């Protein structure tokens, strides 16, 4: 049986949080993909989303946000996929995209870097299905 090399992944914000919390909300498939990925990436805007959710009281972290981010990035398991001018422009030009600004940035980052996006978000999944320019796994 042929084997395929695992792909590098871009984690949507909720996938990151659920993976970090070892939550049952993360699908078995998503967990397996994350655990077997050679590299994990995160859009910089996901860190803004986390900090915003903490500030709004939507989520709580086990330590101050700056420390949580530092610790997340220090171990080398997750790298930041840079938000570049081409990604910013591509995100703004996604036609008929119903997601918010952060979703646009995350989606455009996945497309630009040709990374499989781990997301449960039906807006992203449907957009990828209709456009054929990104792979979404859950």
C-alpha positions, 0 to 999 in steps of 0.5 A: 500500500503506498504511503503519502507524506503528511502535509504541512498544515495551517490551523484555524484559530478554533482548531489551535485552541481545541488542540492546545486544550486537548478538547473533544471538540477537535475531530479525531481526523483533525487531531490525527492530521495535526499529530502527524504533520511535519510542520504546523503553521498559524496565521498571525491574525489568529493570535489577534483573534485569541487576544480579542477573545480573551479580552472579551471574556469569550475564552480564558487561557491558563496564563497571560496572553503574551506568555501563552503566545510566547510559549506557543511559538517558543517550542518550535512546533508552530510557526507563523505564516507571515501576513504579506502584502500579496496575502492581504490583497488576495484576502480583500479580493475573495469574491462572494466570501461570507466570512469575517476579516480574520477568516479572509486572512486565514483562507488567503494564507492557506491558498498563498502558501499552499497549506491544508487548512484545518478548520471546522468552519462551514463558510471556509469549507464551502468556499474552498469547495466552490472555488477549488483553490484550497484544501480544508480538512476536519 
